[in-house]
Every structure is written in C-alpha cells, then in structure tokens.
Amino acid sequence: MKYPLWPLVLIVVGLAFLAINLGVVSSVELRRVLGTWWPLILIGIGIAGLLRRSR
C-alpha cells in the first residue's frame, strides 16, 4: 500500500490556512509553532520517503 504523503501534506497546509481565515488560530501563533517544529516536519517527510522507497 502506498503512503499518500503529498495529499496529506496538502490537507495539513489547507487546514492551517483555513484555521487562520476562520480566526481559530492567529498567523503569529502558527508561525511560531512552525518556526519551532519545521526541522521535525522535514525529518518526518524524509523518513516517510525512505520507508516508501524501501518497500
């Protein structure tokens, strides 16, 4: 079974923008969280790519 990485990434990005537009979260808060956790996000994407390739 293929892991749908890019569709999931697009869904998460879309949900983040929707939350900003609806006022659920401010763009400053989201920027602060992404500024802190962006390396972990890249590592997760890389691991998912490696796992998909090794199958």
PDB file of N, CA, C, O and CB in Angstrom:
ATOM      1  N   MET A   1       0.843  -1.182   0.000  1.00  0.00           N
ATOM      2  CA  MET A   1       0.000   0.000   0.000  1.00  0.00           C
ATOM      3  C   MET A   1       0.881   1.234   0.000  1.00  0.00           C
ATOM      4  O   MET A   1       1.808   1.345   0.802  1.00  0.00           O
ATOM      5  CB  MET A   1      -0.955   0.004   1.213  1.00  0.00           C
ATOM      6  N   LYS A   2       0.591   2.154  -0.894  1.00  0.00           N
ATOM      7  CA  LYS A   2       1.372   3.385  -0.972  1.00  0.00           C
ATOM      8  C   LYS A   2       0.913   4.360   0.100  1.00  0.00           C
ATOM      9  O   LYS A   2      -0.279   4.493   0.376  1.00  0.00           O
ATOM     10  CB  LYS A   2       1.250   4.024  -2.370  1.00  0.00           C
ATOM     11  N   TYR A   3       1.877   5.030   0.690  1.00  0.00           N
ATOM     12  CA  TYR A   3       1.583   6.037   1.697  1.00  0.00           C
ATOM     13  C   TYR A   3       1.345   7.368   0.990  1.00  0.00           C
ATOM     14  O   TYR A   3       2.245   7.881   0.325  1.00  0.00           O
ATOM     15  CB  TYR A   3       2.740   6.149   2.739  1.00  0.00           C
ATOM     16  N   PRO A   4       0.145   7.936   1.123  1.00  0.00           N
ATOM     17  CA  PRO A   4      -0.189   9.171   0.387  1.00  0.00           C
ATOM     18  C   PRO A   4       0.401  10.409   1.060  1.00  0.00           C
ATOM     19  O   PRO A   4      -0.322  11.176   1.696  1.00  0.00           O
ATOM     20  CB  PRO A   4      -1.712   9.325   0.270  1.00  0.00           C
ATOM     21  N   LEU A   5       1.710  10.603   0.921  1.00  0.00           N
ATOM     22  CA  LEU A   5       2.395  11.683   1.628  1.00  0.00           C
ATOM     23  C   LEU A   5       1.963  13.058   1.138  1.00  0.00           C
ATOM     24  O   LEU A   5       1.554  13.895   1.942  1.00  0.00           O
ATOM     25  CB  LEU A   5       3.891  11.534   1.473  1.00  0.00           C
ATOM     26  N   TRP A   6       2.046  13.303  -0.150  1.00  0.00           N
ATOM     27  CA  TRP A   6       1.753  14.652  -0.642  1.00  0.00           C
ATOM     28  C   TRP A   6       0.303  15.052  -0.453  1.00  0.00           C
ATOM     29  O   TRP A   6       0.051  16.205  -0.104  1.00  0.00           O
ATOM     30  CB  TRP A   6       2.107  14.754  -2.096  1.00  0.00           C
ATOM     31  N   PRO A   7      -0.666  14.170  -0.661  1.00  0.00           N
ATOM     32  CA  PRO A   7      -2.046  14.581  -0.354  1.00  0.00           C
ATOM     33  C   PRO A   7      -2.224  14.944   1.117  1.00  0.00           C
ATOM     34  O   PRO A   7      -2.964  15.875   1.434  1.00  0.00           O
ATOM     35  CB  PRO A   7      -3.019  13.467  -0.725  1.00  0.00           C
ATOM     36  N   LEU A   8      -1.562  14.229   2.013  1.00  0.00           N
ATOM     37  CA  LEU A   8      -1.656  14.560   3.437  1.00  0.00           C
ATOM     38  C   LEU A   8      -1.003  15.904   3.751  1.00  0.00           C
ATOM     39  O   LEU A   8      -1.515  16.669   4.568  1.00  0.00           O
ATOM     40  CB  LEU A   8      -1.008  13.461   4.276  1.00  0.00           C
ATOM     41  N   VAL A   9       0.120  16.191   3.106  1.00  0.00           N
ATOM     42  CA  VAL A   9       0.779  17.482   3.300  1.00  0.00           C
ATOM     43  C   VAL A   9      -0.141  18.605   2.840  1.00  0.00           C
ATOM     44  O   VAL A   9      -0.284  19.612   3.533  1.00  0.00           O
ATOM     45  CB  VAL A   9       2.123  17.535   2.535  1.00  0.00           C
ATOM     46  N   LEU A  10      -0.762  18.442   1.686  1.00  0.00           N
ATOM     47  CA  LEU A  10      -1.677  19.464   1.180  1.00  0.00           C
ATOM     48  C   LEU A  10      -2.884  19.655   2.093  1.00  0.00           C
ATOM     49  O   LEU A  10      -3.344  20.782   2.282  1.00  0.00           O
ATOM     50  CB  LEU A  10      -2.145  19.098  -0.218  1.00  0.00           C
ATOM     51  N   ILE A  11      -3.394  18.584   2.652  1.00  0.00           N
ATOM     52  CA  ILE A  11      -4.525  18.678   3.576  1.00  0.00           C
ATOM     53  C   ILE A  11      -4.126  19.447   4.829  1.00  0.00           C
ATOM     54  O   ILE A  11      -4.876  20.305   5.292  1.00  0.00           O
ATOM     55  CB  ILE A  11      -5.038  17.275   3.953  1.00  0.00           C
ATOM     56  N   VAL A  12      -2.956  19.150   5.380  1.00  0.00           N
ATOM     57  CA  VAL A  12      -2.498  19.844   6.588  1.00  0.00           C
ATOM     58  C   VAL A  12      -2.290  21.333   6.316  1.00  0.00           C
ATOM     59  O   VAL A  12      -2.683  22.172   7.126  1.00  0.00           O
ATOM     60  CB  VAL A  12      -1.194  19.215   7.108  1.00  0.00           C
ATOM     61  N   VAL A  13      -1.680  21.659   5.190  1.00  0.00           N
ATOM     62  CA  VAL A  13      -1.465  23.068   4.841  1.00  0.00           C
ATOM     63  C   VAL A  13      -2.803  23.770   4.642  1.00  0.00           C
ATOM     64  O   VAL A  13      -2.984  24.902   5.091  1.00  0.00           O
ATOM     65  CB  VAL A  13      -0.597  23.192   3.564  1.00  0.00           C
ATOM     66  N   GLY A  14      -3.733  23.110   3.977  1.00  0.00           N
ATOM     67  CA  GLY A  14      -5.057  23.689   3.778  1.00  0.00           C
ATOM     68  C   GLY A  14      -5.792  23.911   5.088  1.00  0.00           C
ATOM     69  O   GLY A  14      -6.453  24.934   5.268  1.00  0.00           O
ATOM     70  N   LEU A  15      -5.681  22.958   6.002  1.00  0.00           N
ATOM     71  CA  LEU A  15      -6.320  23.120   7.308  1.00  0.00           C
ATOM     72  C   LEU A  15      -5.700  24.264   8.097  1.00  0.00           C
ATOM     73  O   LEU A  15      -6.403  24.971   8.820  1.00  0.00           O
ATOM     74  CB  LEU A  15      -6.221  21.828   8.108  1.00  0.00           C
ATOM     75  N   ALA A  16      -4.393  24.451   7.966  1.00  0.00           N
ATOM     76  CA  ALA A  16      -3.727  25.554   8.659  1.00  0.00           C
ATOM     77  C   ALA A  16      -4.225  26.892   8.131  1.00  0.00           C
ATOM     78  O   ALA A  16      -4.533  27.790   8.914  1.00  0.00           O
ATOM     79  CB  ALA A  16      -2.199  25.454   8.499  1.00  0.00           C
ATOM     80  N   PHE A  17      -4.308  27.034   6.820  1.00  0.00           N
ATOM     81  CA  PHE A  17      -4.805  28.285   6.245  1.00  0.00           C
ATOM     82  C   PHE A  17      -6.278  28.513   6.587  1.00  0.00           C
ATOM     83  O   PHE A  17      -6.690  29.648   6.827  1.00  0.00           O
ATOM     84  CB  PHE A  17      -4.616  28.279   4.726  1.00  0.00           C
ATOM     85  N   LEU A  18      -7.059  27.457   6.609  1.00  0.00           N
ATOM     86  CA  LEU A  18      -8.465  27.582   6.981  1.00  0.00           C
ATOM     87  C   LEU A  18      -8.607  28.034   8.430  1.00  0.00           C
ATOM     88  O   LEU A  18      -9.453  28.874   8.738  1.00  0.00           O
ATOM     89  CB  LEU A  18      -9.194  26.251   6.768  1.00  0.00           C
ATOM     90  N   ALA A  19      -7.793  27.488   9.313  1.00  0.00           N
ATOM     91  CA  ALA A  19      -7.834  27.889  10.723  1.00  0.00           C
ATOM     92  C   ALA A  19      -7.476  29.365  10.881  1.00  0.00           C
ATOM     93  O   ALA A  19      -8.064  30.062  11.708  1.00  0.00           O
ATOM     94  CB  ALA A  19      -6.875  27.021  11.558  1.00  0.00           C
ATOM     95  N   ILE A  20      -6.523  29.839  10.098  1.00  0.00           N
ATOM     96  CA  ILE A  20      -6.165  31.262  10.143  1.00  0.00           C
ATOM     97  C   ILE A  20      -7.322  32.116   9.637  1.00  0.00           C
ATOM     98  O   ILE A  20      -7.673  33.117  10.261  1.00  0.00           O
ATOM     99  CB  ILE A  20      -4.894  31.533   9.303  1.00  0.00           C
ATOM    100  N   ASN A  21      -7.915  31.730   8.513  1.00  0.00           N
ATOM    101  CA  ASN A  21      -9.020  32.506   7.935  1.00  0.00           C
ATOM    102  C   ASN A  21     -10.243  32.540   8.835  1.00  0.00           C
ATOM    103  O   ASN A  21     -10.954  33.545   8.868  1.00  0.00           O
ATOM    104  CB  ASN A  21      -9.404  31.938   6.590  1.00  0.00           C
ATOM    105  N   LEU A  22     -10.502  31.462   9.565  1.00  0.00           N
ATOM    106  CA  LEU A  22     -11.663  31.415  10.454  1.00  0.00           C
ATOM    107  C   LEU A  22     -11.380  32.042  11.811  1.00  0.00           C
ATOM    108  O   LEU A  22     -12.292  32.192  12.624  1.00  0.00           O
ATOM    109  CB  LEU A  22     -12.114  29.985  10.641  1.00  0.00           C
ATOM    110  N   GLY A  23     -10.144  32.405  12.063  1.00  0.00           N
ATOM    111  CA  GLY A  23      -9.786  33.037  13.324  1.00  0.00           C
ATOM    112  C   GLY A  23      -9.599  32.063  14.471  1.00  0.00           C
ATOM    113  O   GLY A  23      -9.551  32.473  15.631  1.00  0.00           O
ATOM    114  N   VAL A  24      -9.492  30.791  14.168  1.00  0.00           N
ATOM    115  CA  VAL A  24      -9.283  29.785  15.202  1.00  0.00           C
ATOM    116  C   VAL A  24      -7.880  29.935  15.791  1.00  0.00           C
ATOM    117  O   VAL A  24      -7.686  29.785  16.998  1.00  0.00           O
ATOM    118  CB  VAL A  24      -9.488  28.359  14.631  1.00  0.00           C
ATOM    119  N   VAL A  25      -6.928  30.224  14.948  1.00  0.00           N
ATOM    120  CA  VAL A  25      -5.540  30.419  15.366  1.00  0.00           C
ATOM    121  C   VAL A  25      -5.009  31.645  14.619  1.00  0.00           C
ATOM    122  O   VAL A  25      -5.364  31.875  13.463  1.00  0.00           O
ATOM    123  CB  VAL A  25      -4.654  29.134  15.076  1.00  0.00           C
ATOM    124  N   SER A  26      -4.170  32.419  15.279  1.00  0.00           N
ATOM    125  CA  SER A  26      -3.601  33.586  14.604  1.00  0.00           C
ATOM    126  C   SER A  26      -2.380  33.170  13.791  1.00  0.00           C
ATOM    127  O   SER A  26      -1.733  32.164  14.081  1.00  0.00           O
ATOM    128  CB  SER A  26      -3.223  34.685  15.628  1.00  0.00           C
ATOM    129  N   SER A  27      -2.085  33.954  12.785  1.00  0.00           N
ATOM    130  CA  SER A  27      -0.936  33.630  11.941  1.00  0.00           C
ATOM    131  C   SER A  27       0.362  33.741  12.730  1.00  0.00           C
ATOM    132  O   SER A  27       1.339  33.060  12.417  1.00  0.00           O
ATOM    133  CB  SER A  27      -0.891  34.551  10.716  1.00  0.00           C
ATOM    134  N   VAL A  28       0.378  34.592  13.748  1.00  0.00           N
ATOM    135  CA  VAL A  28       1.579  34.721  14.581  1.00  0.00           C
ATOM    136  C   VAL A  28       1.816  33.435  15.370  1.00  0.00           C
ATOM    137  O   VAL A  28       2.951  32.968  15.468  1.00  0.00           O
ATOM    138  CB  VAL A  28       1.450  35.926  15.546  1.00  0.00           C
ATOM    139  N   GLU A  29       0.752  32.860  15.932  1.00  0.00           N
ATOM    140  CA  GLU A  29       0.886  31.600  16.673  1.00  0.00           C
ATOM    141  C   GLU A  29       1.347  30.478  15.754  1.00  0.00           C
ATOM    142  O   GLU A  29       2.239  29.704  16.102  1.00  0.00           O
ATOM    143  CB  GLU A  29      -0.446  31.220  17.340  1.00  0.00           C
ATOM    144  N   LEU A  30       0.732  30.397  14.576  1.00  0.00           N
ATOM    145  CA  LEU A  30       1.091  29.343  13.633  1.00  0.00           C
ATOM    146  C   LEU A  30       2.533  29.503  13.180  1.00  0.00           C
ATOM    147  O   LEU A  30       3.258  28.514  13.062  1.00  0.00           O
ATOM    148  CB  LEU A  30       0.149  29.354  12.424  1.00  0.00           C
ATOM    149  N   ARG A  31       2.952  30.714  12.929  1.00  0.00           N
ATOM    150  CA  ARG A  31       4.326  30.975  12.512  1.00  0.00           C
ATOM    151  C   ARG A  31       5.309  30.592  13.623  1.00  0.00           C
ATOM    152  O   ARG A  31       6.392  30.077  13.346  1.00  0.00           O
ATOM    153  CB  ARG A  31       4.499  32.458  12.131  1.00  0.00           C
ATOM    154  N   ARG A  32       4.934  30.841  14.864  1.00  0.00           N
ATOM    155  CA  ARG A  32       5.795  30.495  15.994  1.00  0.00           C
ATOM    156  C   ARG A  32       5.929  28.973  16.117  1.00  0.00           C
ATOM    157  O   ARG A  32       7.024  28.457  16.340  1.00  0.00           O
ATOM    158  CB  ARG A  32       5.236  31.095  17.305  1.00  0.00           C
ATOM    159  N   VAL A  33       4.819  28.271  15.973  1.00  0.00           N
ATOM    160  CA  VAL A  33       4.851  26.803  16.069  1.00  0.00           C
ATOM    161  C   VAL A  33       5.655  26.211  14.920  1.00  0.00           C
ATOM    162  O   VAL A  33       6.495  25.338  15.139  1.00  0.00           O
ATOM    163  CB  VAL A  33       3.418  26.222  16.069  1.00  0.00           C
ATOM    164  N   LEU A  34       5.410  26.675  13.700  1.00  0.00           N
ATOM    165  CA  LEU A  34       6.163  26.158  12.556  1.00  0.00           C
ATOM    166  C   LEU A  34       7.635  26.538  12.640  1.00  0.00           C
ATOM    167  O   LEU A  34       8.499  25.765  12.225  1.00  0.00           O
ATOM    168  CB  LEU A  34       5.568  26.676  11.252  1.00  0.00           C
ATOM    169  N   GLY A  35       7.926  27.718  13.171  1.00  0.00           N
ATOM    170  CA  GLY A  35       9.308  28.130  13.339  1.00  0.00           C
ATOM    171  C   GLY A  35      10.064  27.239  14.299  1.00  0.00           C
ATOM    172  O   GLY A  35      11.276  27.062  14.174  1.00  0.00           O
ATOM    173  N   THR A  36       9.352  26.680  15.254  1.00  0.00           N
ATOM    174  CA  THR A  36       9.970  25.795  16.225  1.00  0.00           C
ATOM    175  C   THR A  36      10.088  24.370  15.693  1.00  0.00           C
ATOM    176  O   THR A  36      11.119  23.725  15.882  1.00  0.00           O
ATOM    177  CB  THR A  36       9.176  25.803  17.516  1.00  0.00           C
ATOM    178  N   TRP A  37       9.057  23.879  15.036  1.00  0.00           N
ATOM    179  CA  TRP A  37       8.974  22.456  14.690  1.00  0.00           C
ATOM    180  C   TRP A  37       9.276  22.119  13.234  1.00  0.00           C
ATOM    181  O   TRP A  37       9.125  20.961  12.846  1.00  0.00           O
ATOM    182  CB  TRP A  37       7.624  21.960  15.015  1.00  0.00           C
ATOM    183  N   TRP A  38       9.704  23.098  12.395  1.00  0.00           N
ATOM    184  CA  TRP A  38       9.911  22.785  10.988  1.00  0.00           C
ATOM    185  C   TRP A  38      10.985  21.720  10.764  1.00  0.00           C
ATOM    186  O   TRP A  38      10.843  20.939   9.823  1.00  0.00           O
ATOM    187  CB  TRP A  38      10.280  24.036  10.242  1.00  0.00           C
ATOM    188  N   PRO A  39      12.052  21.639  11.567  1.00  0.00           N
ATOM    189  CA  PRO A  39      13.009  20.549  11.316  1.00  0.00           C
ATOM    190  C   PRO A  39      12.391  19.166  11.518  1.00  0.00           C
ATOM    191  O   PRO A  39      12.693  18.237  10.768  1.00  0.00           O
ATOM    192  CB  PRO A  39      14.217  20.700  12.227  1.00  0.00           C
ATOM    193  N   LEU A  40      11.536  19.027  12.517  1.00  0.00           N
ATOM    194  CA  LEU A  40      10.882  17.740  12.758  1.00  0.00           C
ATOM    195  C   LEU A  40       9.950  17.367  11.608  1.00  0.00           C
ATOM    196  O   LEU A  40       9.837  16.194  11.249  1.00  0.00           O
ATOM    197  CB  LEU A  40      10.099  17.780  14.074  1.00  0.00           C
ATOM    198  N   ILE A  41       9.295  18.348  11.042  1.00  0.00           N
ATOM    199  CA  ILE A  41       8.421  18.105   9.890  1.00  0.00           C
ATOM    200  C   ILE A  41       9.239  17.594   8.707  1.00  0.00           C
ATOM    201  O   ILE A  41       8.835  16.641   8.041  1.00  0.00           O
ATOM    202  CB  ILE A  41       7.657  19.395   9.498  1.00  0.00           C
ATOM    203  N   LEU A  42      10.389  18.223   8.440  1.00  0.00           N
ATOM    204  CA  LEU A  42      11.249  17.770   7.346  1.00  0.00           C
ATOM    205  C   LEU A  42      11.789  16.368   7.596  1.00  0.00           C
ATOM    206  O   LEU A  42      11.861  15.558   6.672  1.00  0.00           O
ATOM    207  CB  LEU A  42      12.405  18.740   7.148  1.00  0.00           C
ATOM    208  N   ILE A  43      12.163  16.078   8.820  1.00  0.00           N
ATOM    209  CA  ILE A  43      12.653  14.746   9.167  1.00  0.00           C
ATOM    210  C   ILE A  43      11.560  13.703   8.939  1.00  0.00           C
ATOM    211  O   ILE A  43      11.826  12.632   8.394  1.00  0.00           O
ATOM    212  CB  ILE A  43      13.135  14.710  10.634  1.00  0.00           C
ATOM    213  N   GLY A  44      10.339  14.012   9.351  1.00  0.00           N
ATOM    214  CA  GLY A  44       9.217  13.095   9.146  1.00  0.00           C
ATOM    215  C   GLY A  44       8.949  12.830   7.674  1.00  0.00           C
ATOM    216  O   GLY A  44       8.689  11.692   7.282  1.00  0.00           O
ATOM    217  N   ILE A  45       9.010  13.873   6.862  1.00  0.00           N
ATOM    218  CA  ILE A  45       8.804  13.701   5.419  1.00  0.00           C
ATOM    219  C   ILE A  45       9.919  12.845   4.830  1.00  0.00           C
ATOM    220  O   ILE A  45       9.664  11.989   3.983  1.00  0.00           O
ATOM    221  CB  ILE A  45       8.745  15.075   4.702  1.00  0.00           C
ATOM    222  N   GLY A  46      11.153  13.071   5.275  1.00  0.00           N
ATOM    223  CA  GLY A  46      12.276  12.279   4.784  1.00  0.00           C
ATOM    224  C   GLY A  46      12.175  10.814   5.166  1.00  0.00           C
ATOM    225  O   GLY A  46      12.439   9.935   4.346  1.00  0.00           O
ATOM    226  N   ILE A  47      11.795  10.549   6.405  1.00  0.00           N
ATOM    227  CA  ILE A  47      11.629   9.158   6.850  1.00  0.00           C
ATOM    228  C   ILE A  47      10.512   8.472   6.080  1.00  0.00           C
ATOM    229  O   ILE A  47      10.644   7.313   5.688  1.00  0.00           O
ATOM    230  CB  ILE A  47      11.337   9.102   8.358  1.00  0.00           C
ATOM    231  N   ALA A  48       9.414   9.185   5.863  1.00  0.00           N
ATOM    232  CA  ALA A  48       8.310   8.598   5.095  1.00  0.00           C
ATOM    233  C   ALA A  48       8.757   8.279   3.671  1.00  0.00           C
ATOM    234  O   ALA A  48       8.369   7.249   3.119  1.00  0.00           O
ATOM    235  CB  ALA A  48       7.096   9.555   5.070  1.00  0.00           C
ATOM    236  N   GLY A  49       9.567   9.148   3.070  1.00  0.00           N
ATOM    237  CA  GLY A  49      10.083   8.882   1.734  1.00  0.00           C
ATOM    238  C   GLY A  49      11.002   7.682   1.695  1.00  0.00           C
ATOM    239  O   GLY A  49      10.941   6.878   0.765  1.00  0.00           O
ATOM    240  N   LEU A  50      11.860   7.552   2.704  1.00  0.00           N
ATOM    241  CA  LEU A  50      12.750   6.389   2.763  1.00  0.00           C
ATOM    242  C   LEU A  50      11.981   5.094   2.953  1.00  0.00           C
ATOM    243  O   LEU A  50      12.294   4.085   2.322  1.00  0.00           O
ATOM    244  CB  LEU A  50      13.757   6.554   3.886  1.00  0.00           C
ATOM    245  N   LEU A  51      10.983   5.117   3.814  1.00  0.00           N
ATOM    246  CA  LEU A  51      10.190   3.911   4.036  1.00  0.00           C
ATOM    247  C   LEU A  51       9.427   3.513   2.784  1.00  0.00           C
ATOM    248  O   LEU A  51       9.283   2.327   2.488  1.00  0.00           O
ATOM    249  CB  LEU A  51       9.221   4.119   5.192  1.00  0.00           C
ATOM    250  N   ARG A  52       8.944   4.493   2.061  1.00  0.00           N
ATOM    251  CA  ARG A  52       8.203   4.199   0.841  1.00  0.00           C
ATOM    252  C   ARG A  52       9.126   3.617  -0.226  1.00  0.00           C
ATOM    253  O   ARG A  52       8.726   2.736  -0.987  1.00  0.00           O
ATOM    254  CB  ARG A  52       7.514   5.462   0.316  1.00  0.00           C
ATOM    255  N   ARG A  53      10.366   4.115  -0.279  1.00  0.00           N
ATOM    256  CA  ARG A  53      11.315   3.620  -1.267  1.00  0.00           C
ATOM    257  C   ARG A  53      11.801   2.221  -0.976  1.00  0.00           C
ATOM    258  O   ARG A  53      12.075   1.453  -1.898  1.00  0.00           O
ATOM    259  CB  ARG A  53      12.481   4.536  -1.351  1.00  0.00           C
ATOM    260  N   SER A  54      11.913   1.876   0.301  1.00  0.00           N
ATOM    261  CA  SER A  54      12.470   0.577   0.659  1.00  0.00           C
ATOM    262  C   SER A  54      11.473  -0.567   0.461  1.00  0.00           C
ATOM    263  O   SER A  54      11.871  -1.731   0.522  1.00  0.00           O
ATOM    264  CB  SER A  54      12.937   0.602   2.094  1.00  0.00           C
ATOM    265  N   ARG A  55      10.233  -0.283   0.234  1.00  0.00           N
ATOM    266  CA  ARG A  55       9.237  -1.346   0.039  1.00  0.00           C
ATOM    267  C   ARG A  55       9.231  -1.875  -1.342  1.00  0.00           C
ATOM    268  O   ARG A  55       8.448  -2.772  -1.656  1.00  0.00           O
ATOM    269  CB  ARG A  55       7.878  -0.863   0.371  1.00  0.00           C
TER     270      ARG A  55
END
